[in-house]
Amino acid sequence: MCIVGGGASGVGLLWCLAKAQQLGITNDSWAITLIHDGASDVGGHSRTVEVEMNGQPVQLDTGVQMIAPTMYPGVISMLDLPEFASVELQQVVLHISCTFPPVNGITPFWGNFAAYQDTDLYRQGAPSAAVFEGLLAAANLRKDPIELVATVKTFLDKNEAAFLSPTDLALFMTYFLDPYMSIMNGYGEARLDTTALIDIAALWDLGYASFTAATEGYARFANGAQSWVHHMASLAQDHFGPELTLTLNSSVSQIYPTSQGGAAVKWVDLGTGLESLDVFDIVVSTLDMQTNAAVFNSPNNPLWTSLYEPRIGSTQGRKVGTSVWPLIPGYCYVHQDPSVLAPGMPTPLLETLQMNASFAGDGNGGFDLIKTYTTYVESNLLGITLKDPSEEWYLTMYGFDPAEYGIKPPATSPGHSFEWVHGMWMPTFMVEQKLAFHLAQSVSPFYPGRPGQQDTGIYFAGNNLTMDSEEGALMSALCLAQYAFGVDAMRTLLPPPGLKDLATWLLAVAEFDVLYALMFPPLLSDSTSTARSLDSLMGRMMALRR
């Protein structure tokens, strides 16, 4: 078999199969090739770079920054296993600030921590923020699944009378809720008219979001997210030995089913330029849908037009995803350029991250949410007190190509800028595409097929199919392990007797049920029944979290 992509999904699948063999969950064996374009190690969107602060090397993440443990039960269950004792987490207190274009030379801003809450903007929006948080906390909301599957916009429209005035609600949405959800959802994309309330209710319900107080409970990988992916790969390599081949610094250009059976993979060594082509019994692509569109659309693929294009879509350029998947672009820079931060802010900077709209103003305080960006202040994220403020490092994330809008990207060291596309962290984002994608998966040897499915030997995983996060990446791999390999995947995360209680693992099982139903919808009569099934599963998951 061949696994394409060495991020958390591809390596998570690799680890799951190794663990399943160790536990006797499966007696199958595989000769595995994993192909990854990383020059020296696995990681993918979990990539970490090393920089120097206070004269010491530190690890900065370039993609994922933090995890929310009670919302990431799969990852936490894995880290609770004895073999992951060396993968440490570091607690993070999240200080968020939102800044906007200057008005009369003064930068409007607010923060969710006391030092930044004496501004006129915060005083204007705080009453509406309290109303919104009170509505989310209402007991009937937690019990009413119909209310929870409404969109955030529909919910606000329905409860408009609870706010002081329509003007107050509009200000709250524009300067508080939209920017906050831009941070949570990623890169200037709030989309309150398509985001289900159940997705954001969990943030406030579990204390991960607040307009009035810095939020606790977040954590980061102490040695960077790549250390987690690397450890999974090391455990798998130790188990499989010569049956596992890691092919690094190599880019896959084609995947297609063959007429003789199995699937072909073509790739090029990025160092030597040498091309390779091999046929495998099973191929698993963990690439994002933008990259899948390019890899699967080739003259050698007889099923591109009939099977894959309707579910993957033709590529439309880096900035807009594909014709089917509305993915979000990401332009990320690790740098030491403070000019990306808003002028006129308090010093020293106290926020963990700053949502900045200063370069997108109309001169009268207005701004374009899509053209905003977020900058993490790394010393605050890592809990480091800098001896010299000039040594500060930042991670700035754009949801657009800054050069396209005449915005100068931050000065950055070679090898410290990255581009990729992604979804949003919530399961309901792109839900129609996720539910329809099952027909692109090869028929499972273990479960009944659906009309239209074909036996191609090609399967897909990755957080585009679940939710954009380390959790979504891992859980997509576990879902595929069960579907394509017949592995009872959640048993691989079950803690040994006496080591841990089962609360986190039971929550992971509930989440697995939700995400498995997204990737492999049950054989129900219509999409409405499938959606109702998902709503019921998500309601159960929220109850377990509480």
WOURVEN-V357123 format. One record per residue. N is the residue number from 1. RES is the residue in one small letter. PHI is phi in degrees with one decimal (none if undefined). OMEGA is omega in whole degrees, 0 to 359 (none if undefined). D_LAST is the distance of its C-alpha to the last C-alpha in whole Angstrom. Layout:
BEGIN
N,RES,PHI,OMEGA,D_LAST / N,RES,PHI,OMEGA,D_LAST
END
This chain:
BEGIN
1,m,none,179,41 / 2,c,-129.9,172,40 / 3,i,-106.0,181,37 / 4,v,-102.0,180,37 / 5,g,111.1,183,35 / 6,g,-108.1,173,34 / 7,g,-87.4,184,31 / 8,a,-63.5,179,27 / 9,s,-72.9,182,28 / 10,g,-62.4,180,31 / 11,v,-73.8,176,31 / 12,g,-62.6,176,27 / 13,l,-65.0,178,29 / 14,l,-57.4,180,32 / 15,w,-63.5,183,30 / 16,c,-60.0,180,28 / 17,l,-66.5,177,32 / 18,a,-65.3,181,33 / 19,k,-64.2,180,30 / 20,a,-62.1,176,30 / 21,q,-65.9,181,34 / 22,q,-61.2,182,34 / 23,l,-85.0,183,31 / 24,g,75.0,178,34 / 25,i,-70.1,178,31 / 26,t,-136.0,174,34 / 27,n,-103.3,179,38 / 28,d,-69.3,175,39 / 29,s,-132.8,185,40 / 30,w,-139.0,164,40 / 31,a,-98.6,193,43 / 32,i,-115.2,169,40 / 33,t,-115.7,174,41 / 34,l,-111.1,182,39 / 35,i,-111.2,184,40 / 36,h,-142.3,183,39 / 37,d,-87.6,175,40 / 38,g,-63.4,187,39 / 39,a,-68.7,187,43 / 40,s,-134.4,184,42 / 41,d,-162.1,175,38 / 42,v,-77.4,179,35 / 43,g,160.5,181,32 / 44,g,62.1,179,32 / 45,h,-70.2,175,30 / 46,s,-93.0,184,29 / 47,r,-68.4,180,32 / 48,t,-127.3,175,33 / 49,v,-119.4,180,36 / 50,e,-101.3,175,37 / 51,v,-130.9,182,39 / 52,e,-116.8,174,40 / 53,m,-135.5,184,39 / 54,n,54.8,177,41 / 55,g,76.3,182,43 / 56,q,-121.2,177,40 / 57,p,-72.1,175,39 / 58,v,-132.3,183,35 / 59,q,-105.3,179,33 / 60,l,-110.7,177,32 / 61,d,-80.3,182,30 / 62,t,-102.3,179,31 / 63,g,-117.6,178,29 / 64,v,-62.7,181,25 / 65,q,-105.5,185,24 / 66,m,-143.4,169,21 / 67,i,-124.8,177,18 / 68,a,-110.2,193,14 / 69,p,-51.7,182,13 / 70,t,-74.3,174,9 / 71,m,-103.4,179,11 / 72,y,-126.3,187,14 / 73,p,-66.3,178,13 / 74,g,-67.2,179,17 / 75,v,-62.7,182,18 / 76,i,-65.5,176,17 / 77,s,-59.9,178,17 / 78,m,-64.5,182,21 / 79,l,-67.6,177,21 / 80,d,-76.6,179,20 / 81,l,-70.1,184,23 / 82,p,-55.6,184,26 / 83,e,-71.3,178,28 / 84,f,-106.5,182,26 / 85,a,-59.8,183,27 / 86,s,-81.8,179,29 / 87,v,-90.9,189,27 / 88,e,-97.8,173,25 / 89,l,-106.6,178,22 / 90,q,-122.8,183,23 / 91,q,-69.1,180,21 / 92,v,-130.2,170,21 / 93,v,-96.4,191,21 / 94,l,-94.4,173,21 / 95,h,-99.1,182,24 / 96,i,-105.6,170,24 / 97,s,-125.8,177,28 / 98,c,-125.8,182,29 / 99,t,-118.8,187,33 / 100,f,-134.4,184,35 / 101,p,-57.7,182,39 / 102,p,-58.9,174,41 / 103,v,-123.1,184,43 / 104,n,54.1,176,46 / 105,g,81.2,181,45 / 106,i,-112.3,180,42 / 107,t,-85.2,174,39 / 108,p,-71.9,177,36 / 109,f,-157.1,171,33 / 110,w,-149.0,177,30 / 111,g,-139.7,179,27 / 112,n,-92.3,177,23 / 113,f,-139.6,196,25 / 114,a,-56.6,186,27 / 115,a,-63.4,182,31 / 116,y,-110.8,186,30 / 117,q,-113.8,176,30 / 118,d,-107.7,182,33 / 119,t,-92.5,177,34 / 120,d,-60.4,182,35 / 121,l,-63.6,180,33 / 122,y,-64.7,180,30 / 123,r,-62.0,179,31 / 124,q,-67.1,187,32 / 125,g,-92.2,186,28 / 126,a,-59.4,179,26 / 127,p,-59.9,178,26 / 128,s,-68.3,177,25 / 129,a,-61.3,179,22 / 130,a,-65.5,178,21 / 131,v,-62.2,181,22 / 132,f,-60.7,181,20 / 133,e,-65.8,176,17 / 134,g,-67.1,178,17 / 135,l,-64.6,179,17 / 136,l,-64.9,183,14 / 137,a,-83.4,183,12 / 138,a,-58.1,185,14 / 139,a,-61.7,182,12 / 140,n,-67.7,178,15 / 141,l,-65.2,182,14 / 142,r,-68.5,184,10 / 143,k,-98.7,188,12 / 144,d,-103.2,182,15 / 145,p,-65.5,179,15 / 146,i,-64.9,178,19 / 147,e,-64.4,186,18 / 148,l,-69.8,181,15 / 149,v,-88.0,172,18 / 150,a,-67.2,176,21 / 151,t,-76.7,178,22 / 152,v,-60.3,180,21 / 153,k,-63.4,179,25 / 154,t,-61.8,179,25 / 155,f,-62.2,180,22 / 156,l,-68.1,178,24 / 157,d,-60.5,181,27 / 158,k,-64.7,184,26 / 159,n,-106.3,183,25 / 160,e,-55.8,184,28 / 161,a,-65.4,180,29 / 162,a,-73.2,181,26 / 163,f,-89.6,185,27 / 164,l,-60.3,180,31 / 165,s,-163.5,175,33 / 166,p,-58.6,179,33 / 167,t,-66.4,178,34 / 168,d,-64.2,179,31 / 169,l,-63.9,180,29 / 170,a,-63.1,178,31 / 171,l,-64.4,179,31 / 172,f,-61.2,181,27 / 173,m,-65.1,186,27 / 174,t,-73.2,188,30 / 175,y,-105.9,181,30 / 176,f,-120.1,188,26 / 177,l,-69.3,179,24 / 178,d,-57.7,179,26 / 179,p,-62.9,181,26 / 180,y,-63.2,179,23 / 181,m,-71.5,173,22 / 182,s,-60.5,178,25 / 183,i,-66.1,184,24 / 184,m,-69.5,184,20 / 185,n,-85.9,176,22 / 186,g,110.4,163,25 / 187,y,57.5,171,29 / 188,g,73.8,183,29 / 189,e,-114.2,180,28 / 190,a,-87.0,175,25 / 191,r,51.8,182,26 / 192,l,-66.4,181,24 / 193,d,-82.6,178,26 / 194,t,-123.9,180,25 / 195,t,-81.7,180,21 / 196,a,-72.9,181,19 / 197,l,-59.0,181,17 / 198,i,-61.3,180,14 / 199,d,-70.9,182,15 / 200,i,-91.4,180,15 / 201,a,-57.9,181,12 / 202,a,-61.4,180,9 / 203,l,-60.7,180,12 / 204,w,-76.1,182,11 / 205,d,-60.5,184,8 / 206,l,-100.9,177,7 / 207,g,81.5,180,11 / 208,y,-89.8,180,13 / 209,a,-139.0,177,15 / 210,s,-163.9,174,17 / 211,f,-89.5,189,21 / 212,t,-111.7,184,21 / 213,a,-144.1,174,20 / 214,a,-59.4,187,20 / 215,t,-99.1,179,17 / 216,e,-108.5,177,16 / 217,g,101.3,176,14 / 218,y,-76.5,177,17 / 219,a,-147.7,173,19 / 220,r,-125.8,174,22 / 221,f,-70.7,187,24 / 222,a,-57.5,179,27 / 223,n,-109.4,179,30 / 224,g,89.1,182,29 / 225,a,-61.7,180,27 / 226,q,-64.5,179,30 / 227,s,-64.2,178,30 / 228,w,-68.1,181,27 / 229,v,-63.3,179,29 / 230,h,-62.3,181,32 / 231,h,-69.2,175,31 / 232,m,-58.3,181,30 / 233,a,-64.3,181,33 / 234,s,-64.9,178,35 / 235,l,-62.7,179,33 / 236,a,-66.2,180,34 / 237,q,-62.9,178,38 / 238,d,-62.0,182,38 / 239,h,-77.3,186,37 / 240,f,-78.2,181,39 / 241,g,59.7,184,42 / 242,p,-69.2,177,45 / 243,e,-76.8,179,43 / 244,l,-117.9,176,41 / 245,t,-116.0,175,43 / 246,l,-94.6,180,41 / 247,t,-105.1,185,43 / 248,l,-97.6,179,42 / 249,n,53.7,183,44 / 250,s,-135.5,183,44 / 251,s,-113.4,179,43 / 252,v,-79.2,181,43 / 253,s,-109.5,181,45 / 254,q,-146.6,168,45 / 255,i,-135.6,180,43 / 256,y,-159.1,176,45 / 257,p,-73.4,180,46 / 258,t,-108.2,180,49 / 259,s,-70.2,180,51 / 260,q,-87.8,185,52 / 261,g,102.3,184,48 / 262,g,80.4,184,46 / 263,a,-136.8,181,45 / 264,a,-95.7,174,47 / 265,v,-129.0,177,45 / 266,k,-116.7,181,47 / 267,w,-145.4,181,47 / 268,v,-126.4,174,49 / 269,d,-75.1,186,49 / 270,l,-71.0,178,48 / 271,g,-86.2,185,50 / 272,t,-101.6,184,53 / 273,g,81.2,181,53 / 274,l,-73.8,179,54 / 275,e,-97.4,177,52 / 276,s,-132.0,177,51 / 277,l,-140.5,179,50 / 278,d,-144.1,178,49 / 279,v,-113.0,183,48 / 280,f,-121.5,174,45 / 281,d,-67.0,183,44 / 282,i,-134.1,174,40 / 283,v,-127.4,176,39 / 284,v,-118.5,176,35 / 285,s,-96.9,176,35 / 286,t,-109.0,181,32 / 287,l,-74.0,173,34 / 288,d,-69.9,187,32 / 289,m,-67.9,175,34 / 290,q,-61.6,181,36 / 291,t,-73.3,175,38 / 292,n,-56.6,181,38 / 293,a,-59.2,180,40 / 294,a,-75.1,185,42 / 295,v,-75.5,184,42 / 296,f,-86.4,181,42 / 297,n,-87.3,179,45 / 298,s,-141.0,178,48 / 299,p,-61.9,181,52 / 300,n,-82.8,184,51 / 301,n,-95.3,183,48 / 302,p,-71.4,184,49 / 303,l,-107.9,182,46 / 304,w,-59.6,186,45 / 305,t,-68.4,187,46 / 306,s,-83.8,188,45 / 307,l,-109.9,191,42 / 308,y,-87.6,183,40 / 309,e,-58.7,179,41 / 310,p,-63.4,184,39 / 311,r,-112.6,175,36 / 312,i,-100.3,179,36 / 313,g,92.1,177,39 / 314,s,-72.1,178,42 / 315,t,-68.8,179,41 / 316,q,-119.9,179,42 / 317,g,104.9,187,42 / 318,r,-60.7,191,40 / 319,k,-86.3,187,38 / 320,v,-126.7,177,37 / 321,g,71.5,180,36 / 322,t,-127.7,179,37 / 323,s,-72.1,181,39 / 324,v,-113.3,187,36 / 325,w,-101.7,180,33 / 326,p,-81.6,183,32 / 327,l,-73.9,183,31 / 328,i,-108.7,178,31 / 329,p,-75.8,176,34 / 330,g,-132.4,175,33 / 331,y,-118.1,190,36 / 332,c,-120.9,182,34 / 333,y,-132.3,168,37 / 334,v,-95.1,192,36 / 335,h,-156.7,177,39 / 336,q,-126.8,185,41 / 337,d,-104.7,184,42 / 338,p,-71.3,182,40 / 339,s,-67.4,178,42 / 340,v,-75.0,181,39 / 341,l,-84.4,183,37 / 342,a,-69.2,177,38 / 343,p,-72.8,174,41 / 344,g,82.1,179,41 / 345,m,-83.0,178,37 / 346,p,-59.9,175,37 / 347,t,-126.1,357,38 / 348,p,-69.8,179,37 / 349,l,-63.4,183,34 / 350,l,-109.6,184,31 / 351,e,-83.0,170,28 / 352,t,-74.7,178,27 / 353,l,-145.9,181,27 / 354,q,-125.7,171,30 / 355,m,-82.8,191,29 / 356,n,-117.7,177,33 / 357,a,-114.7,189,35 / 358,s,-64.7,182,38 / 359,f,-93.2,185,40 / 360,a,-124.1,186,39 / 361,g,-88.0,177,41 / 362,d,-109.1,179,43 / 363,g,90.9,181,45 / 364,n,-121.5,178,43 / 365,g,94.1,179,40 / 366,g,-75.7,180,39 / 367,f,-155.2,177,37 / 368,d,-103.4,184,36 / 369,l,-58.7,182,32 / 370,i,-62.5,184,33 / 371,k,-94.3,174,36 / 372,t,-94.9,179,33 / 373,y,-151.4,183,32 / 374,t,-122.4,177,30 / 375,t,-120.9,175,31 / 376,y,-89.0,174,30 / 377,v,-91.2,194,31 / 378,e,-66.1,180,31 / 379,s,-63.8,178,32 / 380,n,-72.6,178,29 / 381,l,-64.5,183,27 / 382,l,-88.6,182,28 / 383,g,71.1,181,29 / 384,i,-105.3,172,33 / 385,t,-93.0,184,35 / 386,l,-75.5,174,38 / 387,k,-74.9,181,42 / 388,d,-130.2,182,43 / 389,p,-57.8,180,41 / 390,s,-69.6,178,43 / 391,e,-87.3,182,41 / 392,e,-61.6,173,38 / 393,w,-112.8,180,37 / 394,y,-131.2,166,35 / 395,l,-119.2,179,33 / 396,t,-112.0,183,33 / 397,m,-118.4,176,32 / 398,y,-110.6,172,34 / 399,g,-100.3,179,33 / 400,f,-155.8,176,37 / 401,d,-78.8,185,40 / 402,p,-58.5,181,41 / 403,a,-64.3,181,44 / 404,e,-64.0,182,44 / 405,y,-106.7,178,44 / 406,g,73.4,178,46 / 407,i,-96.6,181,44 / 408,k,-75.0,176,45 / 409,p,-61.5,180,42 / 410,p,-63.4,175,42 / 411,a,-63.7,186,44 / 412,t,-140.4,179,43 / 413,s,-73.5,177,44 / 414,p,-55.7,179,45 / 415,g,83.7,183,42 / 416,h,-114.6,173,39 / 417,s,-124.2,189,39 / 418,f,-144.2,175,37 / 419,e,-132.8,171,37 / 420,w,-161.5,176,34 / 421,v,-117.3,185,32 / 422,h,-155.8,177,29 / 423,g,-103.0,171,26 / 424,m,-123.2,187,23 / 425,w,-69.7,187,20 / 426,m,-87.0,181,18 / 427,p,-62.1,184,19 / 428,t,-79.0,177,20 / 429,f,-70.3,182,23 / 430,m,61.0,186,26 / 431,v,-63.0,180,25 / 432,e,-64.1,178,28 / 433,q,-65.2,180,30 / 434,k,-64.0,182,27 / 435,l,-66.4,182,27 / 436,a,-80.2,189,31 / 437,f,-73.1,184,32 / 438,h,-55.3,181,31 / 439,l,-69.0,176,35 / 440,a,-79.7,177,36 / 441,q,-74.0,175,35 / 442,s,-62.5,174,37 / 443,v,-57.5,178,37 / 444,s,-80.9,173,35 / 445,p,-71.0,189,37 / 446,f,-115.9,184,35 / 447,y,-133.7,179,33 / 448,p,-60.2,176,35 / 449,g,-79.2,178,36 / 450,r,-113.9,177,36 / 451,p,-54.0,180,39 / 452,g,99.1,177,40 / 453,q,-72.5,180,39 / 454,q,-125.5,181,41 / 455,d,-92.1,184,42 / 456,t,-97.3,187,42 / 457,g,77.8,182,40 / 458,i,-112.5,181,38 / 459,y,-126.6,183,35 / 460,f,-133.1,170,32 / 461,a,-139.4,180,29 / 462,g,123.0,187,27 / 463,n,-72.1,171,25 / 464,n,-59.9,184,27 / 465,l,-89.9,181,26 / 466,t,-130.1,176,22 / 467,m,-153.4,189,21 / 468,d,-79.2,182,22 / 469,s,-175.6,173,21 / 470,e,-60.1,179,21 / 471,e,-63.0,180,19 / 472,g,-63.0,179,20 / 473,a,-63.8,181,24 / 474,l,-64.6,185,23 / 475,m,-66.6,176,21 / 476,s,-62.7,178,24 / 477,a,-65.3,180,26 / 478,l,-67.3,177,24 / 479,c,-60.5,181,24 / 480,l,-69.0,178,28 / 481,a,-59.0,179,29 / 482,q,-71.8,185,28 / 483,y,-70.4,188,29 / 484,a,-91.3,186,33 / 485,f,-118.7,177,33 / 486,g,67.2,182,32 / 487,v,-91.3,172,29 / 488,d,-73.6,196,26 / 489,a,-63.2,184,25 / 490,m,-68.6,175,21 / 491,r,-66.6,178,23 / 492,t,-69.9,179,25 / 493,l,-99.8,183,21 / 494,l,-68.3,182,21 / 495,p,-68.7,176,21 / 496,p,-59.9,182,24 / 497,p,-53.5,175,24 / 498,g,86.1,183,24 / 499,l,-84.5,182,23 / 500,k,-141.8,171,19 / 501,d,-74.3,188,16 / 502,l,-95.5,186,15 / 503,a,-60.1,181,11 / 504,t,-65.4,181,12 / 505,w,-65.3,179,14 / 506,l,-63.6,176,13 / 507,l,-65.8,178,10 / 508,a,-63.1,178,14 / 509,v,-63.6,178,15 / 510,a,-62.8,178,13 / 511,e,-65.6,177,14 / 512,f,-55.6,179,17 / 513,d,-60.3,179,18 / 514,v,-63.9,186,17 / 515,l,-73.4,176,19 / 516,y,-64.4,178,22 / 517,a,-67.3,174,22 / 518,l,-72.5,184,23 / 519,m,-76.7,184,25 / 520,f,-135.2,186,27 / 521,p,-56.0,179,26 / 522,p,-64.7,181,27 / 523,l,-77.7,179,30 / 524,l,-103.3,189,30 / 525,s,-72.2,183,32 / 526,d,-154.1,183,31 / 527,s,-66.9,179,29 / 528,t,-63.9,178,27 / 529,s,-62.6,178,26 / 530,t,-62.5,179,25 / 531,a,-61.9,179,23 / 532,r,-65.1,177,22 / 533,s,-61.7,179,21 / 534,l,-64.5,179,19 / 535,d,-59.7,180,17 / 536,s,-63.4,179,16 / 537,l,-64.6,181,15 / 538,m,-67.7,176,13 / 539,g,-63.1,178,11 / 540,r,-65.1,180,10 / 541,m,-65.3,178,9 / 542,m,-62.7,180,6 / 543,a,-62.8,179,5 / 544,l,-66.3,180,5 / 545,r,-62.2,180,4 / 546,r,-68.4,none,0
END
